[in-house]
């Protein structure tokens, strides 16, 4: 095999991996921004106190911070693609629970599920890129594009 030929296949496959990785990062951080701007609406719709509103954001951040390193190891052991897909599933389930919440406690559960999804998405997106692009110079470009999706 020629060293200049990427082992992962054609360039369009690497580009698709990059798009999916950026989409995963977007999905992981979406609850942070959407909740921050919708707290007044949540307060009026659910009659939440200020203390309960602070837990809406924390219910997402705490599981994400607690499980992000573990999710990276699980991705290495059980497969990056499977863990990425599980992260998408947890994020979608969390969003669905949060959208139909009739109480702030159910909203917390939805946020916690979304936080678990984000914890699995973030390390696996970078691992997918690293696996798809073996050349370190080209990988640096892909990681740069991935990093811009964090903003």
DSSP file (Angstrom, degrees, kcal/mol; ACC not computed):
  #  RESIDUE AA STRUCTURE BP1 BP2  ACC     N-H-->O    O-->H-N    N-H-->O    O-->H-N    TCO  KAPPA ALPHA  PHI   PSI    X-CA   Y-CA   Z-CA
    1    1 A X              0   0    0      0, 0.0     2,-0.2     0, 0.0     6,-0.0   0.000 360.0 360.0 360.0 134.5    0.0    0.0    0.0
    2    2 A X    >   -     0   0    0      1,-0.1     3,-0.9     4,-0.1     0, 0.0  -0.479 360.0-136.3 -71.0 137.5    1.3    3.4   -0.9
    3    3 A X  T 3  S+     0   0    0      1,-0.2    -1,-0.1    -2,-0.2     4,-0.1   0.808 103.4  56.3 -66.1 -29.9    2.0    5.7    2.1
    4    4 A X  T 3  S+     0   0    0      2,-0.1     2,-0.6   131,-0.0    -1,-0.2   0.676  89.2  87.4 -77.9 -15.5    0.4    8.7    0.4
    5    5 A X  S <  S-     0   0    0     -3,-0.9     2,-0.0     1,-0.0     0, 0.0  -0.743  86.6-120.6 -86.1 122.8   -2.9    6.8   -0.1
    6    6 A X    >   -     0   0    0     -2,-0.6     3,-0.8     3,-0.2    -2,-0.1  -0.360  10.6-142.0 -63.0 138.8   -5.2    7.2    2.9
    7    7 A X  T 3  S+     0   0    0      1,-0.2    -1,-0.1    -4,-0.1     3,-0.1   0.698  93.4  66.7 -73.7 -19.0   -6.1    3.9    4.5
    8    8 A X  T 3  S-     0   0    0    124,-0.3     2,-0.3     1,-0.3    -1,-0.2   0.572 105.9-113.1 -85.0  -7.5   -9.6    5.0    5.2
    9    9 A X    <   +     0   0    0     -3,-0.8    -1,-0.3     4,-0.1    -3,-0.2  -0.758  62.5   1.6 114.5-161.0  -10.8    5.2    1.6
   10   10 A X    >>  -     0   0    0     -2,-0.3     4,-1.3     1,-0.1     3,-0.8  -0.110  67.3-110.9 -67.4 162.5  -11.9    8.1   -0.6
   11   11 A X  H 3> S+     0   0    0      1,-0.2     4,-2.4     2,-0.2     5,-0.2   0.810 114.6  62.5 -63.7 -31.4  -11.9   11.7    0.4
   12   12 A X  H 3> S+     0   0    0      1,-0.2     4,-2.1     2,-0.2    -1,-0.2   0.836 101.1  52.9 -66.4 -29.8  -15.7   11.9    0.4
   13   13 A X  H <> S+     0   0    0     -3,-0.8     4,-2.0     2,-0.2    -1,-0.2   0.897 109.9  47.7 -69.6 -39.9  -15.8    9.3    3.2
   14   14 A X  H  X S+     0   0    0     -4,-1.3     4,-2.3     2,-0.2    -2,-0.2   0.894 111.5  51.1 -65.8 -38.8  -13.5   11.4    5.3
   15   15 A X  H  X S+     0   0    0     -4,-2.4     4,-2.5     2,-0.2    -2,-0.2   0.898 108.6  50.9 -65.6 -39.2  -15.6   14.4    4.5
   16   16 A X  H  X S+     0   0    0     -4,-2.1     4,-2.5     2,-0.2    -1,-0.2   0.890 109.2  51.5 -64.6 -38.2  -18.7   12.6    5.6
   17   17 A X  H  X S+     0   0    0     -4,-2.0     4,-2.5     2,-0.2    -2,-0.2   0.915 110.2  49.3 -62.8 -42.5  -17.0   11.6    8.8
   18   18 A X  H  X S+     0   0    0     -4,-2.3     4,-2.6     2,-0.2     5,-0.2   0.918 110.8  49.6 -62.8 -43.4  -16.0   15.2    9.4
   19   19 A X  H  X S+     0   0    0     -4,-2.5     4,-2.4     1,-0.2    -2,-0.2   0.926 112.8  46.7 -62.0 -44.9  -19.6   16.4    8.8
   20   20 A X  H  X S+     0   0    0     -4,-2.5     4,-2.3     2,-0.2    -1,-0.2   0.887 111.9  51.0 -65.4 -38.3  -21.0   13.8   11.2
   21   21 A X  H  X S+     0   0    0     -4,-2.5     4,-2.0     2,-0.2    -2,-0.2   0.919 111.9  46.6 -65.1 -43.2  -18.4   14.7   13.8
   22   22 A X  H  X S+     0   0    0     -4,-2.6     4,-2.3     2,-0.2    -2,-0.2   0.884 111.8  51.5 -65.8 -38.2  -19.3   18.4   13.6
   23   23 A X  H  X S+     0   0    0     -4,-2.4     4,-2.7    -5,-0.2    -2,-0.2   0.893 107.9  53.0 -63.7 -39.7  -23.0   17.5   13.7
   24   24 A X  H  X S+     0   0    0     -4,-2.3     4,-2.1     2,-0.2    -2,-0.2   0.900 109.4  47.6 -62.4 -41.8  -22.3   15.5   16.8
   25   25 A X  H  X S+     0   0    0     -4,-2.0     4,-2.0     2,-0.2    -1,-0.2   0.904 111.5  51.4 -65.5 -41.0  -20.6   18.4   18.5
   26   26 A X  H  X S+     0   0    0     -4,-2.3     4,-1.3     1,-0.2    -2,-0.2   0.931 111.2  47.1 -60.4 -45.9  -23.5   20.7   17.5
   27   27 A X  H  X S+     0   0    0     -4,-2.7     4,-0.6     1,-0.2    -1,-0.2   0.872 110.3  54.1 -63.8 -37.2  -26.0   18.2   19.0
   28   28 A X  H  < S+     0   0    0     -4,-2.1     4,-0.2     1,-0.2     3,-0.2   0.884 116.4  35.8 -65.9 -38.6  -23.9   17.9   22.2
   29   29 A X  H >X S+     0   0    0     -4,-2.0     4,-1.4     1,-0.2     3,-0.5   0.545  93.4  89.3 -94.6  -7.1  -23.8   21.7   22.8
   30   30 A X  H 3X S+     0   0    0     -4,-1.3     4,-2.5     1,-0.2     5,-0.3   0.900  83.9  54.3 -58.8 -44.0  -27.3   22.5   21.6
   31   31 A X  H 3X S+     0   0    0     -4,-0.6     4,-1.9    -3,-0.2     5,-0.3   0.831 103.4  58.4 -62.1 -28.8  -29.0   22.0   24.9
   32   32 A X  H <> S+     0   0    0     -3,-0.5     4,-1.5    -4,-0.2    -1,-0.2   0.949 113.7  35.3 -64.2 -48.1  -26.6   24.5   26.6
   33   33 A X  H  X S+     0   0    0     -4,-1.4     4,-1.5     2,-0.2    -2,-0.2   0.889 117.6  50.7 -76.3 -38.8  -27.5   27.4   24.3
   34   34 A X  H  X S+     0   0    0     -4,-2.5     4,-1.1     1,-0.2    -1,-0.2   0.897 112.0  47.0 -68.8 -37.7  -31.2   26.6   23.9
   35   35 A X  H  X S+     0   0    0     -4,-1.9     4,-0.7    -5,-0.3     3,-0.3   0.898 106.8  58.5 -69.2 -39.1  -31.8   26.3   27.7
   36   36 A X  H  < S+     0   0    0     -4,-1.5     3,-0.4    -5,-0.3    -1,-0.2   0.879 112.6  38.6 -59.2 -38.6  -29.9   29.4   28.5
   37   37 A X  H  < S+     0   0    0     -4,-1.5    -1,-0.2     1,-0.2     3,-0.2   0.663 116.4  51.7 -86.7 -15.6  -32.2   31.5   26.3
   38   38 A X  H  X S+     0   0    0     -4,-1.1     4,-2.4    -3,-0.3     5,-0.2   0.359  73.9 103.3-104.3   7.4  -35.4   29.7   27.2
   39   39 A X  H  X S+     0   0    0     -4,-0.7     4,-2.6    -3,-0.4     5,-0.2   0.883  80.6  52.5 -59.2 -40.4  -35.2   29.9   31.0
   40   40 A X  H  > S+     0   0    0     -3,-0.2     4,-2.1     1,-0.2    -1,-0.2   0.910 111.7  46.8 -62.0 -38.8  -37.8   32.7   31.3
   41   41 A X  H  > S+     0   0    0     -4,-0.2     4,-2.5     2,-0.2     5,-0.2   0.889 112.1  50.6 -68.1 -38.3  -40.3   30.7   29.1
   42   42 A X  H  X S+     0   0    0     -4,-2.4     4,-2.6     2,-0.2     6,-0.5   0.914 109.4  52.0 -63.4 -42.6  -39.6   27.6   31.2
   43   43 A X  H  X>S+     0   0    0     -4,-2.6     4,-1.3    -5,-0.2     5,-0.6   0.919 114.4  40.9 -61.8 -44.3  -40.2   29.5   34.4
   44   44 A X  H  <5S+     0   0    0     -4,-2.1    -1,-0.2    -5,-0.2    -2,-0.2   0.877 117.9  46.7 -73.9 -35.5  -43.5   30.9   33.3
   45   45 A X  H  <5S+     0   0    0     -4,-2.5    -2,-0.2    -5,-0.2    -1,-0.2   0.882 126.6  26.4 -73.5 -38.1  -44.7   27.6   31.6
   46   46 A X  H  <5S-     0   0    0     -4,-2.6    58,-0.3    -5,-0.2    -2,-0.2   0.481  99.8-123.6-105.8  -3.8  -43.8   25.3   34.5
   47   47 A X  T  <5 +     0   0    0     -4,-1.3    -3,-0.2    -5,-0.3    -4,-0.2   0.868  48.7 174.9  64.8  36.3  -44.0   27.7   37.4
   48   48 A X      < -     0   0    0     -5,-0.6    -1,-0.2    -6,-0.5     2,-0.1  -0.460  26.9-127.8 -79.8 146.0  -40.3   27.0   38.4
   49   49 A X     >  -     0   0    0     -2,-0.2     4,-2.1     1,-0.1     5,-0.1  -0.338  30.7-103.1 -80.5 170.9  -38.5   28.8   41.1
   50   50 A X  H  > S+     0   0    0      1,-0.2     4,-1.7     2,-0.2     5,-0.1   0.891 123.6  52.2 -63.6 -39.5  -35.1   30.4   40.6
   51   51 A X  H  > S+     0   0    0      1,-0.2     4,-1.2     2,-0.2    -1,-0.2   0.903 109.4  49.4 -64.0 -40.9  -33.4   27.5   42.4
   52   52 A X  H  > S+     0   0    0      1,-0.2     4,-0.8     2,-0.2    -1,-0.2   0.870 107.6  55.2 -65.7 -36.1  -35.2   25.0   40.2
   53   53 A X  H >X S+     0   0    0     -4,-2.1     4,-1.0     1,-0.2     3,-0.7   0.870 102.3  55.9 -65.0 -36.6  -34.2   26.9   37.1
   54   54 A X  H 3X S+     0   0    0     -4,-1.7     4,-1.8     1,-0.2    -1,-0.2   0.853 104.7  54.1 -65.2 -31.4  -30.5   26.7   38.0
   55   55 A X  H 3X S+     0   0    0     -4,-1.2     4,-2.4     1,-0.2    -1,-0.2   0.684  94.2  69.8 -75.7 -17.0  -30.8   22.9   38.2
   56   56 A X  H << S+     0   0    0     -4,-0.8     4,-0.5    -3,-0.7    -1,-0.2   0.944 108.3  35.9 -62.9 -46.0  -32.2   22.8   34.6
   57   57 A X  H >X S+     0   0    0     -4,-1.0     4,-2.0    -3,-0.2     3,-1.0   0.906 117.9  52.0 -71.5 -42.6  -28.8   23.8   33.3
   58   58 A X  H 3X S+     0   0    0     -4,-1.8     4,-2.6     1,-0.3     5,-0.3   0.816  98.1  65.5 -66.1 -30.6  -26.9   21.8   36.0
   59   59 A X  H 3< S+     0   0    0     -4,-2.4     4,-0.5     1,-0.2    -1,-0.3   0.767 109.9  39.6 -63.8 -23.9  -28.9   18.6   35.2
   60   60 A X  H <> S+     0   0    0     -3,-1.0     4,-1.4    -4,-0.5    -2,-0.2   0.880 117.1  46.8 -85.9 -46.4  -27.2   18.7   31.8
   61   61 A X  H  X S+     0   0    0     -4,-2.0     4,-2.8     1,-0.2     5,-0.3   0.879 105.3  57.8 -69.8 -40.2  -23.7   19.8   32.8
   62   62 A X  H  X S+     0   0    0     -4,-2.6     4,-2.4     1,-0.2     5,-0.2   0.942 109.6  41.2 -62.3 -51.1  -23.2   17.4   35.7
   63   63 A X  H  > S+     0   0    0     -4,-0.5     4,-2.0    -5,-0.3    -1,-0.2   0.885 115.1  53.7 -63.8 -34.3  -23.7   14.1   33.8
   64   64 A X  H  X S+     0   0    0     -4,-1.4     4,-1.1     1,-0.2    -2,-0.2   0.950 113.1  41.4 -63.4 -47.8  -21.7   15.4   30.9
   65   65 A X  H  < S+     0   0    0     -4,-2.8     4,-0.4     1,-0.2    -1,-0.2   0.863 115.9  50.8 -67.9 -35.3  -18.8   16.3   33.1
   66   66 A X  H  < S+     0   0    0     -4,-2.4     4,-0.3    -5,-0.3    -1,-0.2   0.824 120.2  31.4 -73.0 -30.9  -19.0   13.1   35.1
   67   67 A X  H  X S+     0   0    0     -4,-2.0     4,-2.6    -5,-0.2    -1,-0.2   0.415  88.3  94.8-111.3   1.6  -19.1   10.7   32.1
   68   68 A X  H  X S+     0   0    0     -4,-1.1     4,-1.3     1,-0.2    55,-0.1   0.904  91.9  42.3 -66.2 -40.4  -17.1   12.3   29.4
   69   69 A X  H  > S+     0   0    0     -4,-0.4     4,-1.6     2,-0.2    -1,-0.2   0.904 114.8  50.9 -71.2 -39.8  -13.9   10.5   30.2
   70   70 A X  H  > S+     0   0    0     -4,-0.3     4,-2.6     1,-0.2    -2,-0.2   0.894 106.8  55.1 -62.3 -39.9  -15.7    7.2   30.8
   71   71 A X  H  X S+     0   0    0     -4,-2.6     4,-2.3     1,-0.2    -1,-0.2   0.860 103.7  55.0 -64.1 -35.3  -17.4    7.5   27.4
   72   72 A X  H  X S+     0   0    0     -4,-1.3     4,-1.7     2,-0.2    -1,-0.2   0.912 110.5  45.2 -62.9 -41.7  -14.1    7.9   25.7
   73   73 A X  H  X S+     0   0    0     -4,-1.6     4,-2.2     2,-0.2    -2,-0.2   0.908 111.4  52.2 -67.8 -42.3  -12.9    4.6   27.2
   74   74 A X  H  X S+     0   0    0     -4,-2.6     4,-3.1     1,-0.2     5,-0.4   0.889 108.5  52.4 -61.0 -38.4  -16.1    2.9   26.3
   75   75 A X  H  X S+     0   0    0     -4,-2.3     4,-1.4     1,-0.2    -1,-0.2   0.884 109.3  48.9 -64.4 -38.6  -15.7    4.1   22.8
   76   76 A X  H  < S+     0   0    0     -4,-1.7    -2,-0.2     2,-0.2    -1,-0.2   0.876 119.0  39.0 -66.8 -36.9  -12.2    2.7   22.6
   77   77 A X  H  < S+     0   0    0     -4,-2.2    -2,-0.2     1,-0.1    -3,-0.2   0.919 128.8  26.5 -80.9 -45.3  -13.4   -0.7   24.0
   78   78 A X  H  < S-     0   0    0     -4,-3.1    -3,-0.2    -5,-0.2     4,-0.2   0.494 122.4 -78.4-102.6  -5.2  -16.8   -1.1   22.3
   79   79 A X     X  -     0   0    0     -4,-1.4     4,-1.9    -5,-0.4     5,-0.2   0.195  25.0-119.2 112.2 129.3  -16.3    0.9   19.1
   80   80 A X  H  > S+     0   0    0      1,-0.2     4,-2.6     2,-0.2     5,-0.2   0.893 111.5  52.3 -64.2 -41.8  -16.4    4.6   18.3
   81   81 A X  H  > S+     0   0    0      1,-0.2     4,-2.5     2,-0.2    -1,-0.2   0.917 109.7  48.2 -64.8 -43.4  -19.3    4.3   15.9
   82   82 A X  H  > S+     0   0    0      2,-0.2     4,-2.2     1,-0.2    -1,-0.2   0.909 114.1  46.2 -63.3 -42.3  -21.5    2.4   18.3
   83   83 A X  H  X S+     0   0    0     -4,-1.9     4,-2.3     2,-0.2    -2,-0.2   0.881 111.1  52.9 -70.2 -37.0  -20.9    4.9   21.1
   84   84 A X  H  X S+     0   0    0     -4,-2.6     4,-2.1     2,-0.2    -2,-0.2   0.933 110.8  47.2 -59.9 -46.0  -21.4    7.8   18.8
   85   85 A X  H  X S+     0   0    0     -4,-2.5     4,-2.1     1,-0.2    -2,-0.2   0.881 110.5  51.9 -64.7 -37.9  -24.8    6.4   17.8
   86   86 A X  H  X S+     0   0    0     -4,-2.2     4,-2.9     2,-0.2    -1,-0.2   0.885 107.6  53.4 -64.4 -37.7  -25.7    5.8   21.4
   87   87 A X  H  X S+     0   0    0     -4,-2.3     4,-2.4     2,-0.2    -2,-0.2   0.905 108.4  48.7 -63.2 -41.7  -24.8    9.4   22.1
   88   88 A X  H  X S+     0   0    0     -4,-2.1     4,-2.5     2,-0.2    -1,-0.2   0.902 112.0  50.2 -62.6 -40.3  -27.1   10.5   19.4
   89   89 A X  H  X S+     0   0    0     -4,-2.1     4,-2.7     2,-0.2    -2,-0.2   0.934 111.7  46.4 -64.1 -47.3  -29.8    8.3   20.8
   90   90 A X  H  X S+     0   0    0     -4,-2.9     4,-2.6     2,-0.2    27,-0.2   0.896 113.2  50.2 -62.5 -39.9  -29.4    9.6   24.4
   91   91 A X  H  X S+     0   0    0     -4,-2.4     4,-2.3    -5,-0.2    -2,-0.2   0.917 112.7  46.0 -64.8 -42.9  -29.4   13.2   23.1
   92   92 A X  H  X S+     0   0    0     -4,-2.5     4,-2.4     2,-0.2    -2,-0.2   0.906 113.4  49.2 -66.5 -41.2  -32.6   12.6   21.1
   93   93 A X  H  X S+     0   0    0     -4,-2.7     4,-2.5     2,-0.2     5,-0.2   0.915 111.6  49.7 -63.9 -42.3  -34.3   10.9   24.0
   94   94 A X  H  X S+     0   0    0     -4,-2.6     4,-2.5    -5,-0.2    -2,-0.2   0.905 111.1  48.7 -62.7 -41.8  -33.3   13.7   26.4
   95   95 A X  H  X S+     0   0    0     -4,-2.3     4,-2.3     2,-0.2    -1,-0.2   0.905 111.5  50.0 -65.1 -40.5  -34.6   16.3   24.0
   96   96 A X  H  X S+     0   0    0     -4,-2.4     4,-1.5     2,-0.2    -2,-0.2   0.923 112.3  46.7 -64.6 -44.0  -37.9   14.4   23.6
   97   97 A X  H  < S+     0   0    0     -4,-2.5     4,-0.4     1,-0.2    -2,-0.2   0.923 114.0  48.4 -63.2 -43.8  -38.4   14.0   27.4
   98   98 A X  H >< S+     0   0    0     -4,-2.5     3,-0.8     1,-0.2    -2,-0.2   0.872 108.5  54.3 -65.6 -36.6  -37.5   17.7   27.9
   99   99 A X  H 3< S+     0   0    0     -4,-2.3    -1,-0.2     1,-0.2    -2,-0.2   0.830 114.0  39.6 -68.7 -31.6  -39.9   18.9   25.2
  100  100 A X  T 3< S+     0   0    0     -4,-1.5    -1,-0.2    -3,-0.2    -2,-0.2   0.354  85.2 135.3 -98.2   6.5  -42.9   17.0   26.6
  101  101 A X    <   -     0   0    0     -3,-0.8     3,-0.1    -4,-0.4    -3,-0.1  -0.313  31.7-177.4 -62.2 131.0  -42.1   17.8   30.3
  102  102 A X  S    S+     0   0    0      1,-0.1     2,-0.3    -2,-0.1    -1,-0.2   0.400  72.5  37.1-104.5  -2.7  -45.1   19.0   32.3
  103  103 A X  S  > S-     0   0    0      1,-0.1     4,-1.7   -55,-0.0     3,-0.1  -0.961  83.5-115.8-143.2 161.0  -42.9   19.6   35.4
  104  104 A X  H  > S+     0   0    0     -2,-0.3     4,-2.0   -58,-0.3     5,-0.1   0.810 113.8  60.0 -68.4 -28.3  -39.5   20.9   36.1
  105  105 A X  H  > S+     0   0    0      2,-0.2     4,-1.7     1,-0.2    -1,-0.2   0.898 105.2  47.2 -67.4 -39.4  -38.4   17.5   37.5
  106  106 A X  H  > S+     0   0    0      1,-0.2     4,-2.3     2,-0.2    -1,-0.2   0.871 109.0  55.5 -67.9 -35.7  -39.2   15.8   34.2
  107  107 A X  H  X S+     0   0    0     -4,-1.7     4,-2.4     1,-0.2    -2,-0.2   0.893 104.6  53.7 -61.6 -39.4  -37.3   18.5   32.5
  108  108 A X  H  X S+     0   0    0     -4,-2.0     4,-2.5     2,-0.2    -1,-0.2   0.906 107.2  51.0 -60.4 -42.0  -34.3   17.7   34.7
  109  109 A X  H  X S+     0   0    0     -4,-1.7     4,-2.4     2,-0.2    -2,-0.2   0.924 110.5  48.8 -62.5 -44.4  -34.5   14.1   33.6
  110  110 A X  H  X S+     0   0    0     -4,-2.3     4,-2.3     1,-0.2    -1,-0.2   0.910 111.7  49.0 -61.5 -42.3  -34.5   15.1   30.0
  111  111 A X  H  X S+     0   0    0     -4,-2.4     4,-2.3     2,-0.2    -1,-0.2   0.888 109.6  52.4 -64.9 -38.8  -31.6   17.4   30.5
  112  112 A X  H  X S+     0   0    0     -4,-2.5     4,-2.1     2,-0.2    -2,-0.2   0.909 109.6  48.7 -65.2 -41.1  -29.7   14.6   32.3
  113  113 A X  H  X S+     0   0    0     -4,-2.4     4,-2.2     1,-0.2    -2,-0.2   0.914 111.6  49.4 -62.9 -42.1  -30.3   12.2   29.4
  114  114 A X  H  X S+     0   0    0     -4,-2.3     4,-2.5     1,-0.2    -2,-0.2   0.868 108.6  54.2 -64.8 -35.5  -29.1   14.9   27.0
  115  115 A X  H  X S+     0   0    0     -4,-2.3     4,-2.2   -56,-0.2    -2,-0.2   0.887 107.2  49.9 -64.9 -39.6  -26.0   15.4   29.2
  116  116 A X  H  X S+     0   0    0     -4,-2.1     4,-1.5     2,-0.2    -2,-0.2   0.903 110.7  50.7 -63.7 -40.2  -25.2   11.7   29.0
  117  117 A X  H  X S+     0   0    0     -4,-2.2     4,-2.0     1,-0.2    -2,-0.2   0.917 110.0  48.9 -62.6 -43.0  -25.6   11.9   25.2
  118  118 A X  H  X S+     0   0    0     -4,-2.5     4,-2.3     1,-0.2    -1,-0.2   0.885 106.9  56.6 -63.8 -38.3  -23.2   14.9   25.0
  119  119 A X  H  X S+     0   0    0     -4,-2.2     4,-0.7     1,-0.2    -1,-0.2   0.838 112.2  41.8 -63.2 -32.4  -20.7   13.0   27.2
  120  120 A X  H  X S+     0   0    0     -4,-1.5     4,-0.9    -3,-0.2    -1,-0.2   0.794 114.3  51.9 -84.0 -28.3  -20.7   10.2   24.7
  121  121 A X  H  X S+     0   0    0     -4,-2.0     4,-2.2    -5,-0.2     5,-0.2   0.920 100.5  59.3 -74.3 -43.3  -20.6   12.4   21.6
  122  122 A X  H  X S+     0   0    0     -4,-2.3     4,-1.1     1,-0.2    -1,-0.1   0.921 110.4  36.4 -61.2 -51.5  -17.8   14.7   22.4
  123  123 A X  H  X S+     0   0    0     -4,-0.7     4,-1.8     1,-0.2    -1,-0.2   0.868 116.9  53.2 -71.2 -31.0  -14.9   12.2   22.8
  124  124 A X  H  X S+     0   0    0     -4,-0.9     4,-2.5     1,-0.2    -1,-0.2   0.824 100.9  59.8 -74.3 -28.6  -16.1    9.9   20.0
  125  125 A X  H  X S+     0   0    0     -4,-2.2     4,-1.7     1,-0.2    -1,-0.2   0.935 109.7  42.9 -63.2 -43.2  -16.4   12.7   17.4
  126  126 A X  H  X S+     0   0    0     -4,-1.1     4,-2.4    -5,-0.2    -1,-0.2   0.882 113.2  52.4 -69.3 -37.3  -12.7   13.4   17.8
  127  127 A X  H  X S+     0   0    0     -4,-1.8     4,-2.1     2,-0.2    -2,-0.2   0.880 106.6  53.7 -65.7 -37.5  -11.8    9.7   17.8
  128  128 A X  H  X S+     0   0    0     -4,-2.5     4,-2.3     2,-0.2    -1,-0.2   0.908 110.3  46.8 -63.0 -41.2  -13.8    9.2   14.6
  129  129 A X  H  X S+     0   0    0     -4,-1.7     4,-2.0     2,-0.2    -2,-0.2   0.934 110.9  51.7 -65.6 -45.1  -11.8   11.9   12.9
  130  130 A X  H  < S+     0   0    0     -4,-2.4    -2,-0.2     1,-0.2    -1,-0.2   0.871 113.9  44.6 -60.2 -36.6   -8.5   10.6   14.2
  131  131 A X  H  < S+     0   0    0     -4,-2.1    -1,-0.2     1,-0.2     3,-0.2   0.874 113.6  49.0 -74.2 -38.0   -9.4    7.1   12.8
  132  132 A X  H  < S+     0   0    0     -4,-2.3     2,-0.6     1,-0.2  -124,-0.3   0.768 113.9  45.9 -75.2 -25.2  -10.7    8.3    9.5
  133  133 A X     <  +     0   0    0     -4,-2.0    -1,-0.2    -5,-0.2     6,-0.1  -0.829  60.8 172.1-122.7  91.6   -7.6   10.5    8.7
  134  134 A X        +     0   0    0     -2,-0.6     2,-0.4    -3,-0.2    -1,-0.1   0.792  55.4  90.7 -73.2 -27.8   -4.4    8.7    9.5
  135  135 A X  S  > S-     0   0    0      1,-0.2     4,-2.8  -131,-0.1     5,-0.2  -0.570  71.2-147.2 -72.1 123.2   -2.1   11.4    8.0
  136  136 A X  H  > S+     0   0    0     -2,-0.4     4,-1.6     1,-0.2    -1,-0.2   0.812  94.1  51.3 -66.4 -30.9   -1.2   13.7   10.8
  137  137 A X  H  > S+     0   0    0      2,-0.2     4,-1.1     1,-0.2    -1,-0.2   0.937 115.3  41.0 -70.1 -45.4   -0.9   16.9    8.6
  138  138 A X  H  > S+     0   0    0      1,-0.2     4,-2.0     2,-0.2     3,-0.2   0.874 111.4  57.8 -68.7 -36.4   -4.3   16.3    7.0
  139  139 A X  H  X S+     0   0    0     -4,-2.8     4,-2.9     1,-0.2     5,-0.2   0.876 100.4  58.2 -60.6 -37.6   -5.8   15.3   10.4
  140  140 A X  H  X S+     0   0    0     -4,-1.6     4,-1.9     1,-0.2    -1,-0.2   0.883 105.7  48.9 -60.1 -39.1   -4.7   18.6   11.8
  141  141 A X  H  X S+     0   0    0     -4,-1.1     4,-2.0    -3,-0.2    -1,-0.2   0.919 112.4  47.9 -65.7 -43.4   -6.8   20.4    9.2
  142  142 A X  H  X S+     0   0    0     -4,-2.0     4,-2.5     1,-0.2    -2,-0.2   0.905 111.3  49.9 -65.5 -40.9   -9.8   18.2   10.0
  143  143 A X  H  X S+     0   0    0     -4,-2.9     4,-2.6     2,-0.2    -1,-0.2   0.866 108.0  54.9 -66.7 -34.8   -9.5   18.7   13.7
  144  144 A X  H  X S+     0   0    0     -4,-1.9     4,-1.4    -5,-0.2    -1,-0.2   0.916 110.0  45.5 -61.6 -43.4   -9.3   22.5   13.0
  145  145 A X  H  X S+     0   0    0     -4,-2.0     4,-0.8     2,-0.2    -2,-0.2   0.895 112.4  51.7 -66.6 -39.4  -12.6   22.3   11.2
  146  146 A X  H >< S+     0   0    0     -4,-2.5     3,-0.8     1,-0.2     4,-0.3   0.909 107.2  53.6 -60.7 -42.9  -14.0   20.2   14.0
  147  147 A X  H >< S+     0   0    0     -4,-2.6     3,-1.4     1,-0.3     4,-0.4   0.825 100.5  60.1 -64.6 -31.9  -12.9   22.7   16.5
  148  148 A X  H >< S+     0   0    0     -4,-1.4     3,-1.0     1,-0.3    -1,-0.3   0.786  95.7  62.6 -68.0 -24.5  -14.7   25.5   14.7
  149  149 A X  T << S+     0   0    0     -3,-0.8    -1,-0.3    -4,-0.8    -2,-0.2   0.618  90.4  69.3 -75.5  -9.6  -18.0   23.7   15.2
  150  150 A X  T <         0   0    0     -3,-1.4    -1,-0.2    -4,-0.3    -2,-0.2   0.701 360.0 360.0 -75.1 -19.8  -17.5   24.1   19.0
  151  151 A X    <         0   0    0     -3,-1.0    -1,-0.2    -4,-0.4    -2,-0.2   0.478 360.0 360.0 -88.0 360.0  -18.1   27.8   18.7
